[in-house]
Amino acid sequence: MESPLTRHRARALAGLRNCVATILLVHATSAATDTAEPSLDAQVESIKAQALQLNRDLFILEEQLLYPDNTQLAVFVSLDVGEFFALDAVKLSVDDKVVSNYLYTARQVDALRRGGVHRLYLGNLAAGEHEIVAVFTGRGPQGRDYRRATSVVIDKTSGARHLELQIVDAEAQRQPEFRVREW
């Protein structure tokens, strides 16, 4: 849950980003109307590059303010082969509270099959013990509807925690396996 101070910082940061963008736009417009300078295009490109760099810096600062490293929890989804399970959706709960519910498109599932990893959740957790439950929905063996859950209890201490929800084909049982791995 976000604190009022964090929301205030996020609003202030968004206001700062808008202010800087406006200043850069005004500067770019004034530079564009000045026809006496021979390298006008170079100046405009330089201003664009500065605006992009500033936007990247502000995005990183915003992430650090909203999700400090000492309380951060990130959960990722990966898919290995996927012959026995066609992923449709994942619902993630932390301490019996749904924090993410994601419906995958065919292109996203294809990207996961080719080795991609999807960040399902990024949020803050207080120190202590927490139960993470992931419910996977899709098509299982023989094309039947399939719904499986996996859970893990973590002890959140200081520092960021990264969990990977892996969907792996178990050849011996000809069934999918759902694992949780910590990075």
N, C-alpha and C positions, 0 to 999 in steps of 0.2 A: 504494500500500500504506500502511495506517495505521501510524503509529508507536505504541509503547507509551504514550508521553506523551499522544498524541491520544486513544487509547482511555481512558486514565485521566481525562482532562478530560471526555470525553463521559459516562463513568459518574458523575463528580462532578456534572456538570451535571444529569443525570437524577435523581440523588439530591436535589439542591437543588430541582428542580422538584417532586418528590414531597413533600418537606418543606414547601415553601411551600403546595402544594395542601392538605396535611393541616391546616396552621395556619389557612388560610382556611376550610376546612370546619368546623373546631372553632369558629372565630369566628362563622361563619354559623349553626351549630347553637345556640350559646349566645345569639346574638341572637334566634333564632327562639323560644326557650323563654322569653325575657323578654317577658311580655305587658304590662308597665307602659308601654312606649314606644308612642306613637301612630303613629309612622312606621316600623313594623317592615318593611313591604314595601319601603319606599324604602331602608332599610339593607341588606336582602338583595340588592336589585337593584344597589346600589352595590358591594357585595362581589363580586357576580358580574362586574360590569364590571371591577373591579380584577383579579380572577383571570384574566379573558380577556386584559387588557392585559399582565399579567405573563407569561402563557403565550406571547403573541406575542413579547415581548422575549426570553424564554428560547429560543424557537425560532430567532430571528435570531442570538443569541449562539452557539447550538449549531452553526448553519450556518457561522459565521465561524471557529469552532474546528476543525471537521472539514474544511472546504474553504477554507483561506486564499486570498486573492486572488492572491498571487504564484505559486501552484502550480495554480490552478483551471483545469479544462477542462470546458466545457459543450457538449453536442451536442444539437441540436434537429432535428426532422423537420417538414417542411411539404409540402403537396400542392397543386399548381396544376391545377385543372380535373379531371384524373384520368379522361378518357375512354378513354385507351389503356392504362391500368394500374389494376387494382384491388388495392390494398395489403393483404397478409395479415400480413407480419412483417418485422422488420428485425433483423439481427444486426450488432453493432458490435464491432470488434476494434481494440485499440491495441497496436502492436508485437507482432503475432501472438498476442495474448492476448485472448480474448473477454471483454468488460467489460459487455455488455448484449445481451439477446436478448428482443425484445418482440413479442408476438402481439397484433394489433389486432382489436377488435370492430367490428361494422358501425357502431355509433354513434360510435366514435372516428374511423373513416375518414370518416364523414359530417361530423363536426366539423372534421376536417382539410380537407375539400373546401370548407367554408364559411369557410375562412380561419384556422382554428386552427393552433397550433404546439404540438408535443409535446416536452417535455424528455426525451430518450432517455437521457441520461447526464450525470452530474455527478460529477467525481472530481478527483484530484490527479495532476499530471504533474511530473516533475523537469525541470529546464532541459535543453535539447538538442533533437536532431532525433527526431521520432516519426512513424511511419506509421499513419494512421487508415484503416481499411477498413470500409465498410458494404456489407452484402449485403441486397438487397431481394428479397422473395419475394411473389408474387401471381399475378394473372391478367393476361396481356397481351392484345394484339390478337387477335381471333377467339376469345377465351375460353381460350386455351392457357395452361398453366402457364408462369410466367415467373420467371426468377431472374437478377438482374444485380447486379454489384458496382461500386462506385466507390471510389477511394482518393485520398488526399492526404497529402503529407509536410509536416509543419509544423515550424517551428523554435520551440520553446517557450522564451521568454525570461521575464523577470519580468512579472507582471501576468496577469490572467485572459484566457483565450482562449475565444471563442464561435464555434462552427461550426454552420451550418445545412445539413442534408441536404435538398435540394430535389428533388421529383419533379415534372417539368414535361412537358406534352404538346408534342412536336415535330410540328407540323401537316404540315410538308413530308415527313417520313419516315413519318408516321402511326405513330410509336413513342414510348414514353416516354423522357425524358432524365433522367439522374440527375446532379445538380450538387452541388458543395460550395461554400458561400459563407461567408466570415468576416465577422463583425459588427465 
